[in-house]
Amino acid sequence: YMKKVLVVDDEVFIRKMIEARLKMAGIAVIEAGNGMEALDKAADERPDLIIMDVMMPKMDGFEACEGIRSNPEISGTPILMLTARGEMMDMERAMALGIIEYIAKPFSPKELVEKIVKILKDKDEG
């Protein structure tokens, strides 16, 4: 069984960069370009983990996370948030949504993939 990660970002370059790294680590990737698309893809594909950008058109990352958490079928999916440096994060809101980690942009793709692999491994063992 191949692990699946949903990568949500309105910047194609970032999605492709993360996707290339995850594929090298043997992880399947689903992409979404905004929060609304993310909700549909998460419900259809049931990813093992979601990487969610904060600032996106149509629906931001927080709203998308709220949508995911309110869907019982996918509510337990771990979510990592990507945030541009200097963006004020609403930590209380993030904690309430169970965001497991923040990754600040620009980020190291290598470190991101290492974190993802560790989270998926911990999830299996937990």
PyMOL commands that set and color helices and strands:
alter all, ss='L'
color gray80, all
select helices_A, chain A and resi 12-24+35-45+61-69+91-96+109-125
alter helices_A, ss='H'
color red, helices_A
select strands_A, chain A and resi 4-8+28-32+49-53+79-84+99-105
alter strands_A, ss='S'
color yellow, strands_A
deselect
rebuild
show_as cartoon
